[in-house]
Amino acid sequence: MSNRLLRVNELVQREISLHLRRKHGSESVAITITGVEITGDLREAKVFYSVLGAEAEAAAAGKWLVRKRDEIREMLAKNVIIRHVPLLTFVHDNHAPRTLRVETLLGEIDKEGPKP
């Protein structure tokens, strides 16, 4: 993947995250945008999200994001200068909670320091 495409992915991820917090704060509080993968032609994007909670909450969050899809695309058209505003597909990232837990445990180990 090119550096340019990586930057576009990060920019779109940041803009969607900011939009959800700004515009839908309490509605989207449990949703975290964990990544974006845009195709090379910029026409389609997978938006990965995670939700703290059970699988039912993740499904509800996915449906909510689909309902907000056009609004999110409009925001991207206004805030991100790219050739095409991609069609968005939302994908539940069920690895994020495990990754967060591992990172938390590793952080705790680092704080304790080496054992004699």
C-alpha positions as CSV (number, residue, x, y, z in Angstrom):
1,M,0.0,0.0,0.0
2,S,1.4,3.4,-0.9
3,N,2.2,6.1,1.6
4,R,-0.4,8.3,0.0
5,L,-3.2,5.7,0.4
6,L,-2.1,5.1,4.0
7,R,-2.5,8.9,4.7
8,V,-5.9,9.0,3.0
9,N,-7.0,6.0,5.2
10,E,-5.8,7.7,8.3
11,L,-7.5,11.0,7.3
12,V,-10.8,9.4,6.6
13,Q,-10.7,7.4,9.8
14,R,-9.9,10.6,11.8
15,E,-12.7,12.6,10.1
16,I,-15.3,9.9,10.6
17,S,-14.3,9.6,14.3
18,L,-14.5,13.3,14.8
19,H,-17.8,13.6,13.1
20,L,-19.4,10.8,15.2
21,R,-18.2,12.5,18.4
22,R,-19.2,16.0,17.3
23,K,-22.5,15.3,15.7
24,H,-23.7,12.2,17.5
25,G,-21.8,12.2,20.8
26,S,-24.2,10.3,23.1
27,E,-25.5,8.1,20.3
28,S,-22.0,7.0,19.1
29,V,-20.2,6.9,22.5
30,A,-19.6,3.2,22.4
31,I,-18.4,3.1,18.7
32,T,-14.7,3.4,17.9
33,I,-13.5,3.6,14.3
34,T,-10.5,1.3,14.4
35,G,-9.4,1.6,10.8
36,V,-10.2,2.4,7.2
37,E,-9.2,0.5,4.0
38,I,-9.8,2.5,0.8
39,T,-9.4,0.8,-2.6
40,G,-6.7,2.2,-4.8
41,D,-9.2,4.0,-7.0
42,L,-10.7,5.7,-3.9
43,R,-14.2,4.5,-4.9
44,E,-14.9,2.1,-2.0
45,A,-13.8,2.0,1.7
46,K,-14.2,-0.6,4.5
47,V,-14.7,1.3,7.8
48,F,-13.8,-1.0,10.7
49,Y,-15.5,-0.2,14.0
50,S,-15.5,-1.8,17.5
51,V,-18.1,-1.6,20.2
52,L,-17.6,-2.3,23.9
53,G,-20.3,-4.7,24.9
54,A,-22.0,-7.8,23.6
55,E,-22.5,-8.9,20.0
56,A,-26.1,-7.5,20.0
57,E,-24.7,-4.0,20.7
58,A,-22.2,-4.4,17.9
59,A,-25.0,-5.4,15.5
60,A,-27.1,-2.4,16.6
61,A,-24.1,-0.1,16.1
62,G,-23.6,-1.5,12.6
63,K,-27.2,-0.8,11.7
64,W,-26.9,2.7,13.1
65,L,-23.8,3.4,11.1
66,V,-25.5,2.2,7.9
67,R,-28.4,4.6,8.6
68,K,-25.8,7.4,8.9
69,R,-23.8,6.4,5.8
70,D,-25.0,9.2,3.5
71,E,-24.5,11.8,6.2
72,I,-20.9,10.5,6.8
73,R,-20.2,10.6,3.0
74,E,-21.6,14.2,2.8
75,M,-19.2,15.2,5.6
76,L,-16.3,13.5,3.9
77,A,-17.1,15.4,0.6
78,K,-17.0,18.7,2.5
79,N,-14.0,18.0,4.8
80,V,-11.6,15.7,2.8
81,I,-10.2,16.7,-0.6
82,I,-10.0,13.4,-2.6
83,R,-10.9,12.5,-6.1
84,H,-13.9,10.4,-5.1
85,V,-15.9,10.1,-2.0
86,P,-15.8,6.4,-1.4
87,L,-18.9,4.2,-0.9
88,L,-18.7,3.1,2.7
89,T,-19.0,-0.5,4.0
90,F,-19.0,-0.9,7.8
91,V,-17.2,-3.9,9.2
92,H,-17.3,-5.0,12.9
93,D,-13.8,-5.3,14.1
94,N,-14.1,-7.9,16.9
95,H,-10.3,-8.1,17.4
96,A,-10.2,-4.6,18.9
97,P,-11.3,-5.5,22.5
98,R,-8.7,-8.3,22.6
99,T,-6.0,-6.0,21.3
100,L,-6.9,-3.4,23.8
101,R,-6.7,-5.9,26.6
102,V,-3.3,-7.2,25.5
103,E,-2.0,-3.7,25.3
104,T,-3.3,-2.9,28.8
105,L,-1.6,-6.0,30.2
106,L,1.7,-5.2,28.5
107,G,1.5,-1.6,29.8
108,E,1.0,-3.0,33.3
109,I,4.0,-5.3,32.9
110,D,6.1,-2.4,31.7
111,K,5.1,-0.3,34.8
112,E,6.2,-3.0,37.1
113,G,9.6,-3.2,35.6
114,P,11.9,-6.3,35.5
115,K,11.7,-8.8,38.4
116,P,15.0,-9.6,40.2
